[in-house]
Amino acid sequence: MLEKSFGLLFYLKQSKNQKKGPMYIYLKITVDGKSVEVSSKRKWEPTKWNSSAARAMGTKEDAKELNN
């Protein structure tokens, strides 16, 4: 029987010409070992990002909206 795998990962990615400030949020979709990266076209501050949970930190409306 063949094994099927599926994974989602949200992460921040810095643009090449940007040094500081908000970074773009990307989604990495992996299906059976093949992955594709997609931009969400939204930005978020790296200091307010929990990379281990792949979510925005905070209880304000903007963080809740982003996580939903």
C-alpha angles and dihedrals in degrees: 000000000000120000118230122206133189130179140174126197128178116200142159119252125193118223116236096246097042122091104173141009133049118355130210119262114231131190121215113201117194122189120176092340096310115112137196129188120217128184118229089204089230129114131216137180113259091220089061095048125098103208095186091056093033090226141111115263122228143061099245122113095258093056092045091050093049093049092049 
